[in-house]
Amino acid sequence: MSVSLYLISVPSFQKHLHALDGILDKAIAYAAAKKIAPETLLTARLYPDMFNFTRQVQESCKFAVGSVARLADMDAPNHADTETTFEALKERIAKTLAFLSTVTPEQMEGAEDRPLTIKVGPNEMTFTGRDYLLHFALPNFYFHCTTAYGILRHNGLEIGKRDFMRRT
Amino acid sequence: MSVSLYLISVPSFQKHLHALDGILDKAIAYAAAKKIAPETLLTARLYPDMFNFTRQVQESCKFAVGSVARLADMDAPNHADTETTFEALKERIAKTLAFLSTVTPEQMEGAEDRPLTIKVGPNEMTFTGRDYLLHFALPNFYFHCTTAYGILRHNGLEIGKRDFMRRT
């Protein structure tokens, strides 16, 4: 008994992208209630040389799309990073979820030991599909989802672990 | 071809606990160089009702130990949350890594479909071992590692994604 790459990736990405979508709804309501310009939250960051909130959401989407496409040996849809509103970020998440829903477990069969080479900055890194998912894509995805959450928490949005985990 | 619960859990926890240990070394050097009282960083948090840095590290260790013990059907070692220095947090991580190194893949065999019930606040949650790892333990572990990183970044420590990912 063991677990397929599909089960490790797609449902995890779906769950936390839905969670992020719910957090965006709360951010929209918070900005309206407190008369905070949405741009203030969208461009907030934890330190001047870190990515801002908008980019954290975009990176979460990119790691989900890019890793699933690589593991399923498909072309990734090209989603440009043009979002400047909460609503556009919700659309980006919806496009990401729509792509994930088209991928089947069968498309990832055999990817565990297939070598994958990716560019990270100026370097190339080669992994097996399994190590790429477990030690690159998944921690990066959670890193950006968590940092998006942390930026809004730091800016006073009343959300909790329950929102991050999307427990109902 | 697929992936065992052991490979999804133990090497991921080991990698990111080693990364956290390296970040603690940089925090010690930073506090000394900038004459920042270590307590200032150890008790830093992103918002008043969030866990502070020390607790984020403790939670990272607890999710690693607790989940691996549950999946391997072992008693978890009882590591009390008494750390008040960077050095003590490094010892906590060392104890956590020492426990993880005692667990074998064989001990987790068959855990995928075994039901697990855990307490979350006042509630009980029941998962299969697979869902518990993928949709509870792993995202919580990465949540606390990332937030520990984010707190130190927010306080000016010069670390980057490379430190979080422990790329060498």
Contacts between the chains, C-beta under 8 A, distances in Angstrom:
chain1	res1	chain2	res2	distance
A	1	B	109	7.3
A	1	B	110	6.4
A	1	B	112	4.5
A	1	B	113	6.8
A	2	B	2	4.1
A	2	B	3	5.6
A	2	B	4	4.8
A	2	B	5	7.3
A	2	B	112	6.9
A	3	B	2	5.6
A	3	B	3	5.3
A	3	B	4	7.5
A	3	B	5	6.9
A	3	B	8	6.5
A	3	B	112	6.6
A	3	B	130	5.7
A	3	B	134	7.4
A	4	B	2	4.8
A	4	B	3	7.6
A	5	B	2	7.3
A	5	B	3	6.9
A	7	B	130	7.3
A	7	B	134	7.1
A	8	B	3	6.5
A	8	B	8	6.5
A	8	B	134	6.3
A	11	B	134	7.3
A	11	B	135	7.5
A	12	B	134	5.9
A	12	B	135	6.9
A	12	B	138	7.8
A	12	B	139	7.3
A	15	B	135	6.3
A	16	B	139	6.8
A	46	B	46	7.3
A	46	B	150	5.4
A	46	B	153	5.8
A	46	B	154	4.4
A	47	B	153	5.0
A	47	B	154	5.6
A	47	B	156	7.3
A	50	B	153	6.2
A	109	B	1	7.3
A	110	B	1	6.4
A	112	B	1	4.6
A	112	B	2	6.9
A	112	B	3	6.6
A	113	B	1	6.8
A	120	B	167	7.9
A	130	B	3	5.7
A	130	B	7	7.3
A	134	B	3	7.4
A	134	B	7	7.1
A	134	B	8	6.3
A	134	B	11	7.3
A	134	B	12	5.8
A	135	B	11	7.5
A	135	B	12	6.9
A	135	B	15	6.3
A	136	B	165	7.6
A	138	B	12	7.8
A	138	B	138	7.4
A	138	B	142	7.8
A	139	B	12	7.3
A	139	B	16	6.8
A	139	B	142	5.9
A	139	B	164	7.7
A	139	B	165	6.6
A	140	B	161	7.9
A	140	B	165	7.5
A	142	B	138	7.8
A	142	B	139	5.9
A	142	B	142	3.6
A	142	B	143	6.8
A	142	B	146	6.6
A	143	B	142	6.8
A	143	B	146	5.0
A	143	B	149	8.0
A	143	B	161	7.4
A	143	B	164	6.3
A	146	B	142	6.6
A	146	B	143	5.0
A	146	B	146	3.9
A	146	B	147	6.2
A	146	B	150	7.5
A	147	B	146	6.2
A	147	B	150	5.9
A	149	B	143	8.0
A	150	B	46	5.4
A	150	B	146	7.5
A	150	B	147	5.9
A	150	B	150	5.0
A	153	B	46	5.8
A	153	B	47	5.0
A	153	B	50	6.2
A	154	B	46	4.4
A	154	B	47	5.6
A	154	B	154	7.5
A	156	B	47	7.3
A	161	B	140	7.9
A	161	B	143	7.4
A	164	B	139	7.7
A	164	B	143	6.2
A	165	B	136	7.6
A	165	B	139	6.6
A	165	B	140	7.5
A	167	B	120	7.9
